[in-house]
Every structure is written in C-alpha cells, then in structure tokens.
Amino acid sequence: MTDSRIPTTRLGDDGPEVGVQGLGCMGMSFGYGPSDADASRATLERALELGVTLYDTADAYGAGDNERFLAPFFAAHRDEVVIATKFALSIPPDDPTKRIIRNDPPYIRRSVEASLDRLGVDVIDLYYMHRRDVNVPIEETVAVMADLVREGKVKHLGLSEVTGDELRAAQAVHPIAAVQSEWSLFSRDIEAGVVPAARDLGVALVPYSPLGRGFLTGSFANADQDLTADDFRRRQPRFTGDNAEANAALLDPVRTIAEAHDATLGQIALAWAQQRAQVHGLPVIPIPGTRKPTRVEENAAATRVVLTQDELSSLEPIAEKVSGDRYADMTFTSAGRE
C-alpha cells in the first residue's frame, strides 16, 4: 500500500479543512469489548500520517475515559488535528449503564469545562450536541453553544441525530459546521430530510458507523455468537438472531464489487459513503472507528476506490431490505422524530 495522504475537504462553509475521512475513537475506550492501548495509540499516529485529521470522541465514551486517553496524542499534535467531542448524554451516578439526554444550559456549561479539562486543551475545535432533548428548544441549546464560541472555548458547532427541521432552526441561531448521523449502506434514513437541509445550508455530513458497526466488513455475522459479552452491538436488533442472518445475505453484492476492485468489503462500504458527497452535493467526512493501524490503512485506501454507476445501482436496494432498527429505541435518533 502507498503512503499517499488522503484528500481534504472543508467541514461546512465556515469550518476547518480536514481529511475526507476522519477517525471514530470511541472503541479505543468503550463499547466494543477489550482494547489494546498500545495498538490504539499506534492507530492514532498512523491515521495522522495518512492525512486523517478529524478525531471524534465524546464525554459519554467510557464516562470521560476516551477523552482522557486521547489527550496525550492531541497534546503532541495539537496544530495538526481537529478535535471533535460532544455533550448531552448524562450518566446517572446510581446506574452507570444508563444515559439521560440533557440539553439544558447549566449542563452544557459544566460539560464543556469538563471536556476541556480531560482533553487538556484550551479550545475544542468542533463541539457537538450528541443527542436532542425534545424538552429544551433547540434554539435555546444552540444559543448556549454559540456563547461558548464567543467565549473562545469552542471554535465550531455540530449537531448529532437531528432532523432537517431541527437543523434549520439551529442554523438560524448560529452557523452549524457539521451534522453527525449514522449513514451507511444499511442506514439511509437521513437522506429524506437531513441531507437536503445540510446541502441547502452549507453544512457538512459526518457519517458515524459507515461500516455498519463492522457488520459491512463481514467481520462478524451474528453478535450473539461472535462478539464478547461486553460488546454493545449484542443489544442492537439488526445484529442478532434472525435479523443477523437475513442481513448477512445482503452483503453478496458488496462482495462481488470488492472482488472486481481487489478490495475488501469494508473498502467498498466506505467508498460508497465517500461518494455520497458527489451524489448529494455536500461535504461528507465518514468517521470509521478502528483500533488497529492496519485497519486505518485499509480504510484510508478506500478514499481511492471509485465505484461505477452500475456498481452504485447494484448497492442501491440494500438499505430497504435491512432487518431490524439500528437501535432498540429509535426515539433518540432523527428518524424517530421525522
């Protein structure tokens, strides 16, 4: 594999320039079973060598552990990286397995200070509202976030899992650089309202789980059988039981295209996600997560895979055939409110 750096794009009309592919860092500390800290650190360094400059975390990933883990890497490369983190998922002290969505102003202010401290930085490059609390007007939430920009604690604002209408309401208060939502061959609900709104407003789309949480790579076929007990994918409907069996069969056209390109299944899934930029006419920066340098090399190489129109057409029917929702409770997603 060559070491050529990936291309760059702008994170929204007024956002920073970043590599066209970012890195989701959650799994280095949380969610996907045991991890190797040394391998994760090597992955961060290798990603940067390949031109990956957008690094995504959140205060809820391991109750702040992921932000703490990333802090030394950010300190060593502060001028080379764009740090994205999030607030909104509060962890009840009496039950660390639960999450409560909070968008109220006092909570936001406490959250940003805590993230700045854990990350060891003076300013956060991209600060997301992780999930939407429908009991707090989004205009009120974004107004507080805008104050953080004016105070120099945050450079750019982002929203995660918002509807098209919510994005428009937020943009009327302060420019939004990016919307982060699940978007992949298996999850395309945001194309109905969110993507058109983002395109109209000059907002970038940052797809999380562009590899279908690993399912699109063929690395596991049934979460119940193939993943460790502490892997949260065992609680997601589409990866277990009859749903997993039905969805595994949907990968056949991906395999066919992968063979034609001498590529992996994951590279085809990522190439599809990257080409959404041309299909929909807006910046698209997927953030596949990995904890291995070899995987980040594989993912970065997908930016050089170009699918033909016939290949794109053969992948088109997959999403509508997927069995099971992407979460057990879809009320926390934009699709649950559209």
Disulfide bonds with the S-S distance in Angstrom:
none
